[in-house]
Amino acid sequence: MHILFATPEISPFSQEGELADFAARLAGSVRDYRPGWAAEYYEAQGIDPAEISSPVSSVALITPLYDSMDADALHLARRLTTLAVPRGKSEEVVEVLEGVTEERVPVFFLKHELFGSEPLTEDPEESTVAGNGLRYAFFARAVLEFCRSFSRTVDIVHCFGWATAMVPVYLCTMYDQDPELLDVLTILHLRDLEAQGSLAKSNLRKMGFTKSVLPPEDILLDGRANFLRSGILFADLLLADSEAFAAQIQLEEFGRGLDGDLQERSKDLRGVTPGLDYDQWNPGTDSHLSVQFTRERPNGKRRNKADLQHIFGLPIRPLVPLVGLLGPLTEARGVALVAQAVEELLDDGLALQLIAMGDGDDAGFAPLLALAEKHPRAIGLHFEHDDALMHRVIAGSDILADPSPVNPHGRHAAMAMRYGSIPVVYRTGGNIDLLADIDEVSSPFPNDRGVGLLFAEWNHDDIAAALDRLIELYNIKRQWRPMVDHCMSIDSSEAAMAHNYILMYQKMLSV
């Protein structure tokens, strides 16, 4: 099995957002997959895991080489073979360079002047970069030309978002009879639907499309060419970051105009929750913490709580529940609702502390500042993102709140469980896959999910009720400690989650 990940950004070479890190880590975990990590699955099938070899033969990434990247400084090697990539009525020469990620996964960089200075995966309609959509259309064709000339047969091209969504479109139209590509399958990974690659339909001819090659109804949305919609229609498999998010984006409320197309492709839509990098997120080895701790040795968490209270200038009160809130601290993520809920609880005389840390906007900062002015001994604030401090907030908090109404993968909930903090989250997306509501399950807890509080309505009353309930449980140690222990026992690692990706790839190739 040969997997090629096509991405507009890749860590540590080019980075606009979290996709750069995610793509690099996913490629590494798939490459390093060993069936022993899924021993229980194979044993249930009556198979000895030791006898199973990895089905993955090779993994590589492919991405543009932007002008801001110095090939010599990055120690990239130039390959002798160049690509002839169609553009309009002519062909353009694209150079191929090669490097490796920090996980030692090969990365192929495609060099052409059209790719510009840096990755900009915001929607072309909003971008200030001329031709931002056209350059990623050209990149998609270059990816397929690379697959034709690559020394190994590519079985699956795993694409991320609108910037690579044209790969399956070109494959199924202009390259549908190419003997070198007949067996290549594509996955379109829908990490979010906000940016869709929308540009004027007058650009279709520049992209090589005529009505006979691609009917307008297969690419237009609201009268504009829409990369993501086209990819949804043509990819062999669609992938979301959780089963719950895969179901939600088929609803008008979450589908951003694509819900009808996603409903039509529902049988080809999957959800796989991404895992955490346990080398980075490990309370037993985390160098950012004042004291490391583990599930077996949990006492260090109390020291981290005291240090966190000291850092934020709060009274060191070991018996008072400490709630953490991570950025982005914006109104859209529900920060004002949390502030209002905490204010009501404090006004009612409930003992608790809140620490909020991260970047954001004035609409998110204002209610927190007002709350801190009213209850200065209960509220700690830091309005900048700080990786080290983020680790300390998660480790020192008893409860981690994530009110975001759109949450494809539930990443904050996974981090909280890893560090023994109980999540209180909106019932959406990846949170549903990762957590069981503590009031809806009984001991023994489910062995495939952690426990926390999932509020059903996005308002301050439901958040206040959820926090009040968790604080009630916090004050009953014989109930709280088993919850913490169970959350820390859940394996949400990338290594464990890689098994689900491998099964997905295998099923695609076996059809």
C-alpha positions as CSV (number, residue, x, y, z in Angstrom):
1,M,0.0,0.0,0.0
2,H,1.5,3.3,-1.1
3,I,0.0,6.5,0.3
4,L,0.7,10.0,-0.9
5,F,-0.6,13.0,1.2
6,A,-1.2,16.1,-0.8
7,T,-1.2,19.3,1.4
8,P,-0.8,23.0,0.8
9,E,1.4,23.3,3.9
10,I,3.7,21.0,5.9
11,S,5.6,21.4,9.1
12,P,8.4,22.5,9.6
13,F,8.8,24.0,6.1
14,S,5.6,26.0,5.5
15,Q,2.9,26.7,8.0
16,E,-0.2,28.9,7.9
17,G,-2.4,26.9,10.4
18,E,-2.7,23.6,12.2
19,L,-2.9,21.6,9.0
20,A,0.9,21.8,8.6
21,D,1.4,19.9,11.9
22,F,-1.5,17.6,11.4
23,A,-0.4,16.4,8.0
24,A,3.1,15.8,9.1
25,R,2.1,13.8,12.2
26,L,-0.6,11.8,10.4
27,A,1.9,10.8,7.7
28,G,4.3,9.8,10.4
29,S,1.8,7.7,12.4
30,V,0.6,5.9,9.3
31,R,4.2,5.2,8.2
32,D,5.1,3.9,11.7
33,Y,1.9,1.9,12.1
34,R,2.4,-1.5,13.7
35,P,-0.5,-4.0,14.1
36,G,0.6,-4.6,17.7
37,W,-1.0,-1.3,18.6
38,A,-4.3,-2.9,17.6
39,A,-3.7,-6.2,19.3
40,E,-7.2,-6.4,20.8
41,Y,-8.8,-6.0,17.4
42,Y,-6.8,-8.8,15.8
43,E,-7.2,-11.1,18.8
44,A,-10.9,-10.7,18.5
45,Q,-10.6,-11.9,14.9
46,G,-8.6,-15.0,16.2
47,I,-5.4,-13.6,14.7
48,D,-2.0,-13.4,16.4
49,P,-0.9,-9.8,16.2
50,A,2.7,-10.8,16.1
51,E,2.1,-12.5,12.7
52,I,0.7,-9.4,11.1
53,S,3.0,-7.2,9.2
54,S,2.2,-3.5,8.4
55,P,0.2,-3.2,5.2
56,V,1.8,0.2,4.5
57,S,4.7,-0.1,2.0
58,S,5.5,3.6,1.6
59,V,4.2,7.0,2.7
60,A,5.2,10.4,1.3
61,L,3.9,14.0,1.2
62,I,3.7,16.4,-1.7
63,T,3.4,20.2,-1.3
64,P,4.3,23.4,-3.2
65,L,7.7,25.0,-2.7
66,Y,6.9,28.6,-1.9
67,D,9.3,31.5,-2.7
68,S,9.8,32.1,1.0
69,M,11.4,28.7,1.4
70,D,15.2,28.5,0.8
71,A,15.8,25.1,-0.8
72,D,19.5,25.1,0.1
73,A,19.0,26.2,3.7
74,L,16.3,23.5,4.1
75,H,18.7,20.9,2.6
76,L,16.3,19.9,-0.1
77,A,17.7,17.6,-2.9
78,R,16.7,18.3,-6.5
79,R,15.5,15.3,-8.4
80,L,16.8,14.9,-12.0
81,T,13.2,14.4,-13.3
82,T,11.1,17.5,-14.0
83,L,7.3,17.5,-14.6
84,A,5.6,18.9,-17.7
85,V,2.3,20.2,-16.3
86,P,-0.5,21.4,-18.7
87,R,-1.5,25.0,-18.2
88,G,-3.9,26.5,-20.7
89,K,-2.8,25.5,-24.2
90,S,0.8,25.0,-23.2
91,E,2.9,23.0,-20.7
92,E,4.9,24.4,-17.8
93,V,8.1,22.8,-16.3
94,V,7.8,22.1,-12.6
95,E,10.9,21.1,-10.6
96,V,10.8,18.4,-8.0
97,L,12.8,18.6,-4.8
98,E,12.9,16.2,-1.9
99,G,13.3,16.6,1.9
100,V,12.0,14.9,5.0
101,T,9.8,15.9,7.9
102,E,10.8,15.8,11.5
103,E,9.2,12.4,11.6
104,R,11.6,11.4,8.7
105,V,8.7,11.0,6.2
106,P,9.8,11.9,2.6
107,V,8.3,15.2,1.3
108,F,8.3,16.1,-2.4
109,F,8.3,19.8,-3.1
110,L,7.0,21.1,-6.4
111,K,8.7,24.3,-7.6
112,H,7.0,26.8,-9.9
113,E,6.7,30.6,-9.9
114,L,2.9,30.3,-9.8
115,F,3.0,29.0,-6.2
116,G,4.0,32.4,-4.9
117,S,5.6,33.4,-1.6
118,E,3.7,31.4,1.1
119,P,0.7,29.1,1.7
120,L,-2.6,31.0,1.8
121,T,-5.5,28.6,2.1
122,E,-8.1,31.2,2.9
123,D,-10.9,31.3,0.4
124,P,-9.8,32.9,-2.9
125,E,-12.9,35.1,-2.7
126,E,-11.4,36.7,0.5
127,S,-7.7,36.4,-0.4
128,T,-5.6,39.4,-1.4
129,V,-3.3,37.2,-3.4
130,A,-4.1,37.3,-7.1
131,G,-4.7,33.9,-8.6
132,N,-4.9,32.1,-5.2
133,G,-7.4,29.6,-6.5
134,L,-5.6,29.1,-9.9
135,R,-2.3,28.3,-8.3
136,Y,-3.8,25.4,-6.3
137,A,-5.6,24.2,-9.4
138,F,-2.2,24.1,-11.1
139,F,-0.8,22.3,-8.0
140,A,-3.5,19.6,-8.3
141,R,-2.5,18.9,-11.9
142,A,1.1,18.8,-10.9
143,V,0.3,16.2,-8.2
144,L,-1.2,13.9,-10.8
145,E,1.7,14.4,-13.2
146,F,4.0,13.5,-10.3
147,C,1.9,10.3,-9.7
148,R,2.4,9.4,-13.4
149,S,6.2,9.7,-13.1
150,F,6.8,8.5,-9.6
151,S,9.0,5.5,-9.3
152,R,6.5,3.7,-7.1
153,T,2.8,3.2,-7.9
154,V,0.6,5.5,-5.8
155,D,-2.5,3.7,-4.5
156,I,-4.2,6.5,-2.6
157,V,-3.8,10.3,-2.7
158,H,-5.0,11.7,0.6
159,C,-6.0,15.4,0.0
160,F,-6.7,18.1,2.6
161,G,-9.3,20.8,2.1
162,W,-10.2,23.0,-0.8
163,A,-6.6,23.7,-1.8
164,T,-6.1,20.1,-2.9
165,A,-9.7,19.3,-3.7
166,M,-9.2,19.6,-7.5
167,V,-6.9,16.5,-7.5
168,P,-9.9,14.0,-7.6
169,V,-11.7,16.3,-10.1
170,Y,-8.8,16.3,-12.6
171,L,-8.3,12.6,-12.0
172,C,-11.9,11.8,-12.9
173,T,-12.0,14.1,-15.9
174,M,-8.9,15.0,-17.8
175,Y,-6.9,11.9,-16.6
176,D,-9.7,9.4,-16.5
177,Q,-8.3,7.3,-19.4
178,D,-4.6,7.7,-18.3
179,P,-3.3,4.1,-18.0
180,E,-0.8,5.2,-15.3
181,L,-3.5,6.5,-13.1
182,L,-6.4,4.1,-13.6
183,D,-6.0,2.4,-10.2
184,V,-5.3,5.6,-8.2
185,L,-8.0,6.4,-5.5
186,T,-8.5,9.7,-3.7
187,I,-9.6,10.8,-0.3
188,L,-10.8,14.3,0.4
189,H,-10.3,15.2,4.1
190,L,-12.9,17.8,5.2
191,R,-11.3,19.3,8.3
192,D,-13.7,22.2,8.1
193,L,-16.1,23.6,5.5
194,E,-15.5,27.3,6.0
195,A,-13.0,27.9,3.2
196,Q,-14.3,26.3,0.0
197,G,-12.2,27.7,-2.8
198,S,-14.7,29.9,-4.5
199,L,-13.8,31.9,-7.5
200,A,-15.4,33.4,-10.6
201,K,-16.6,30.9,-13.2
202,S,-14.7,32.8,-15.9
203,N,-11.6,31.1,-14.4
204,L,-12.8,27.6,-15.5
205,R,-11.2,27.8,-19.0
206,K,-7.9,28.9,-17.4
207,M,-8.1,25.7,-15.3
208,G,-8.6,23.7,-18.5
209,F,-12.3,23.0,-18.1
210,T,-14.9,23.2,-20.8
211,K,-18.5,22.1,-20.6
212,S,-17.7,18.9,-22.3
213,V,-15.0,18.1,-19.8
214,L,-16.7,19.2,-16.6
215,P,-20.4,20.2,-16.7
216,P,-21.1,23.5,-14.8
217,E,-23.4,21.8,-12.3
218,D,-20.5,19.7,-11.1
219,I,-18.3,22.6,-10.1
220,L,-20.5,25.7,-9.6
221,L,-22.2,26.8,-6.4
222,D,-24.1,30.0,-6.3
223,G,-22.8,30.8,-9.8
224,R,-19.1,30.5,-8.8
225,A,-16.6,27.7,-9.3
226,N,-16.3,25.9,-5.9
227,F,-13.3,23.7,-5.4
228,L,-14.5,21.9,-2.3
229,R,-17.9,21.1,-3.8
230,S,-16.2,19.6,-6.9
231,G,-13.9,17.5,-4.7
232,I,-16.8,16.2,-2.7
233,L,-18.6,15.1,-5.9
234,F,-15.5,13.4,-7.4
235,A,-13.4,12.0,-4.5
236,D,-13.6,8.2,-3.9
237,L,-13.9,8.7,-0.2
238,L,-14.8,11.7,2.0
239,L,-13.3,12.0,5.5
240,A,-14.2,14.1,8.5
241,D,-12.4,14.4,11.8
242,S,-15.1,12.5,13.8
243,E,-18.1,10.3,13.1
244,A,-20.3,12.9,14.8
245,F,-18.9,15.7,12.6
246,A,-19.5,13.6,9.5
247,A,-23.1,13.4,10.5
248,Q,-23.5,17.0,11.4
249,I,-22.1,18.5,8.1
250,Q,-24.9,16.7,6.3
251,L,-27.3,19.1,8.1
252,E,-28.1,22.6,6.8
253,E,-27.0,24.1,10.1
254,F,-23.4,22.9,9.7
255,G,-23.1,22.1,5.9
256,R,-22.4,25.7,4.7
257,G,-24.3,25.1,1.5
258,L,-22.7,21.7,0.9
259,D,-25.1,19.6,3.0
260,G,-27.1,18.4,0.0
261,D,-24.0,17.1,-1.8
262,L,-22.8,15.5,1.4
263,Q,-26.1,13.8,1.9
264,E,-25.8,12.3,-1.6
265,R,-22.3,11.0,-0.8
266,S,-23.2,9.9,2.7
267,K,-22.3,6.2,2.0
268,D,-18.8,7.4,1.1
269,L,-18.4,9.7,4.1
270,R,-16.4,8.5,7.0
271,G,-15.3,10.0,10.3
272,V,-12.0,9.2,12.0
273,T,-11.0,11.1,15.1
274,P,-7.3,12.3,15.0
275,G,-5.1,11.3,17.9
276,L,-2.7,13.3,20.1
277,D,1.0,13.3,19.7
278,Y,1.9,11.5,22.9
279,D,5.5,12.6,22.7
280,Q,4.3,16.2,23.0
281,W,1.2,15.6,25.2
282,N,2.5,13.4,28.0
283,P,2.1,14.5,31.7
284,G,4.7,11.9,32.7
285,T,7.5,13.5,30.6
286,D,6.2,17.1,29.9
287,S,9.1,19.5,30.4
288,H,6.7,22.4,30.7
289,L,5.3,21.2,34.0
290,S,6.8,21.9,37.4
291,V,6.2,18.2,38.4
292,Q,5.4,15.4,36.0
293,F,2.7,12.9,36.9
294,T,1.0,9.8,35.5
295,R,-2.2,7.9,36.0
296,E,-0.3,5.6,38.4
297,R,1.4,8.6,40.2
298,P,-1.3,11.3,40.1
299,N,-0.2,13.4,43.1
300,G,1.9,15.7,40.9
301,K,-1.3,17.2,39.5
302,R,-1.9,19.0,42.8
303,R,1.5,20.7,42.6
304,N,0.8,21.8,39.1
305,K,-2.5,23.3,40.2
306,A,-0.8,25.3,43.0
307,D,1.9,26.5,40.6
308,L,-0.8,27.6,38.1
309,Q,-2.7,29.5,40.8
310,H,0.6,31.2,41.8
311,I,1.4,32.1,38.1
312,F,-2.0,33.8,37.7
313,G,-1.9,35.6,41.0
314,L,-4.7,33.6,42.5
315,P,-5.0,32.4,46.1
316,I,-3.5,28.9,46.4
317,R,-6.6,26.9,47.4
318,P,-6.2,23.2,46.8
319,L,-9.8,22.3,47.6
320,V,-11.4,24.9,45.3
321,P,-12.1,23.6,41.7
322,L,-10.0,25.3,39.1
323,V,-11.6,25.7,35.6
324,G,-9.3,26.2,32.6
325,L,-10.4,27.9,29.4
326,L,-8.1,27.9,26.3
327,G,-8.1,30.2,23.3
328,P,-9.0,31.4,20.8
329,L,-10.9,33.6,23.3
330,T,-13.5,34.8,20.9
331,E,-17.2,35.5,21.0
332,A,-17.8,33.0,18.3
333,R,-16.4,30.2,20.5
334,G,-18.7,31.0,23.4
335,V,-16.3,32.8,25.7
336,A,-18.9,35.3,26.8
337,L,-21.3,32.5,27.7
338,V,-18.7,30.9,29.9
339,A,-17.9,34.3,31.6
340,Q,-21.6,34.8,32.2
341,A,-22.1,31.3,33.6
342,V,-19.1,31.6,36.0
343,E,-20.3,35.1,37.1
344,E,-23.7,33.6,38.1
345,L,-22.0,30.7,40.0
346,L,-19.7,33.1,41.9
347,D,-22.5,35.5,42.6
348,D,-24.4,32.6,44.1
349,G,-21.5,31.9,46.5
350,L,-20.1,28.9,44.8
351,A,-16.3,28.5,45.3
352,L,-14.4,28.1,42.1
353,Q,-11.6,29.7,40.1
354,L,-11.3,30.3,36.3
355,I,-8.1,30.7,34.3
356,A,-8.4,31.8,30.7
357,M,-5.4,31.8,28.4
358,G,-5.0,32.4,24.7
359,D,-5.3,34.9,21.9
360,G,-8.6,36.1,20.7
361,D,-10.6,39.3,20.0
362,D,-12.0,42.3,22.0
363,A,-15.5,40.7,22.0
364,G,-14.0,37.7,23.8
365,F,-11.7,39.6,26.1
366,A,-14.2,42.2,27.3
367,P,-16.5,39.9,29.3
368,L,-13.5,38.1,30.9
369,L,-12.0,41.5,31.9
370,A,-15.3,42.6,33.4
371,L,-15.5,39.3,35.3
372,A,-12.0,39.6,36.6
373,E,-12.7,43.2,37.8
374,K,-15.7,42.0,39.7
375,H,-14.1,38.8,41.1
376,P,-10.3,39.5,41.1
377,R,-9.4,36.6,43.5
378,A,-11.2,34.0,41.4
379,I,-10.2,34.9,37.8
380,G,-6.8,34.7,36.1
381,L,-6.3,36.0,32.5
382,H,-3.5,35.8,29.9
383,F,-4.4,37.2,26.5
384,E,-1.6,35.7,24.4
385,H,-1.0,32.2,23.1
386,D,1.9,30.5,24.9
387,D,2.6,26.8,24.2
388,A,4.3,26.2,27.5
389,L,1.6,28.0,29.5
390,M,-1.0,26.0,27.6
391,H,0.5,22.8,28.9
392,R,0.5,24.1,32.4
393,V,-3.2,25.3,32.2
394,I,-4.3,21.9,31.1
395,A,-2.2,20.1,33.7
396,G,-3.2,22.4,36.6
397,S,-6.9,22.6,35.9
398,D,-9.5,20.3,37.5
399,I,-12.0,21.1,34.8
400,L,-11.3,22.2,31.2
401,A,-14.1,24.1,29.4
402,D,-14.5,24.1,25.7
403,P,-17.8,25.9,24.7
404,S,-17.0,26.0,20.9
405,P,-20.2,25.3,18.9
406,V,-18.2,23.8,16.0
407,N,-15.7,21.2,17.1
408,P,-14.8,18.6,14.4
409,H,-12.2,16.7,16.4
410,G,-12.6,17.4,20.1
411,R,-8.9,18.2,20.5
412,H,-9.2,20.1,23.8
413,A,-11.2,17.3,25.3
414,A,-8.5,14.8,24.4
415,M,-5.8,17.0,25.9
416,A,-7.8,17.4,29.1
417,M,-8.3,13.6,29.5
418,R,-4.7,13.0,29.0
419,Y,-3.8,15.3,31.9
420,G,-6.5,14.2,34.2
421,S,-8.8,17.3,33.7
422,I,-12.5,16.6,33.3
423,P,-13.9,18.2,30.1
424,V,-17.1,20.3,30.1
425,V,-18.0,20.8,26.4
426,Y,-20.7,21.5,23.9
427,R,-22.4,18.3,22.6
428,T,-21.0,18.5,19.1
429,G,-18.5,16.9,16.7
430,G,-15.5,15.1,18.1
431,N,-16.6,15.7,21.7
432,I,-19.4,13.2,21.1
433,D,-17.0,10.6,19.8
434,L,-14.5,11.1,22.7
435,L,-16.8,11.6,25.7
436,A,-19.7,10.0,27.5
437,D,-21.8,12.3,29.7
438,I,-21.2,11.4,33.3
439,D,-24.9,11.6,34.0
440,E,-25.8,9.2,31.2
441,V,-23.4,6.4,32.1
442,S,-22.7,4.3,35.2
443,S,-19.6,2.6,36.5
444,P,-17.8,0.8,35.0
445,F,-17.4,3.6,32.5
446,P,-17.2,2.8,28.7
447,N,-13.7,1.6,27.8
448,D,-13.6,3.5,24.5
449,R,-14.6,7.0,25.7
450,G,-13.7,9.3,28.6
451,V,-16.3,11.0,30.8
452,G,-17.3,14.6,31.3
453,L,-20.2,16.9,31.0
454,L,-21.7,17.6,27.5
455,F,-24.2,20.5,27.5
456,A,-26.9,20.3,24.8
457,E,-27.9,23.9,24.3
458,W,-25.4,26.7,23.5
459,N,-26.3,29.2,26.2
460,H,-25.0,30.3,29.5
461,D,-27.7,28.6,31.5
462,D,-26.7,25.1,30.2
463,I,-23.0,25.9,30.7
464,A,-23.7,27.1,34.3
465,A,-25.7,23.9,35.0
466,A,-22.9,21.7,33.6
467,L,-20.2,23.5,35.6
468,D,-22.4,23.4,38.8
469,R,-22.9,19.6,38.3
470,L,-19.1,19.0,37.8
471,I,-18.2,21.0,40.8
472,E,-20.8,19.0,42.8
473,L,-19.0,15.8,41.7
474,Y,-15.6,17.4,42.4
475,N,-16.5,17.9,46.0
476,I,-17.3,14.1,46.3
477,K,-13.8,12.6,46.0
478,R,-15.0,9.0,45.8
479,Q,-16.9,10.0,42.6
480,W,-14.3,12.4,41.2
481,R,-11.2,10.3,41.5
482,P,-12.6,7.4,39.4
483,M,-13.6,9.9,36.7
484,V,-10.0,11.3,36.5
485,D,-8.5,7.8,36.6
486,H,-10.8,6.6,33.8
487,C,-10.1,9.7,31.6
488,M,-6.3,9.2,31.9
489,S,-6.7,5.5,30.9
490,I,-8.2,6.3,27.5
491,D,-5.7,5.9,24.7
492,S,-6.2,8.8,22.3
493,S,-2.7,8.6,20.8
494,E,-1.9,9.0,17.1
495,A,-0.5,5.5,17.3
496,A,-3.8,4.1,18.4
497,M,-5.9,6.2,16.0
498,A,-3.6,5.2,13.0
499,H,-5.3,1.8,13.1
500,N,-8.5,3.4,12.0
501,Y,-6.9,5.1,9.1
502,I,-5.2,1.9,8.0
503,L,-8.5,0.0,8.1
504,M,-10.1,2.8,6.0
505,Y,-7.3,2.6,3.4
506,Q,-7.5,-1.2,3.3
507,K,-11.2,-1.2,2.8
508,M,-10.9,1.3,-0.1
509,L,-8.3,-0.9,-1.9
510,S,-10.3,-4.1,-1.3
511,V,-13.5,-2.9,-3.0
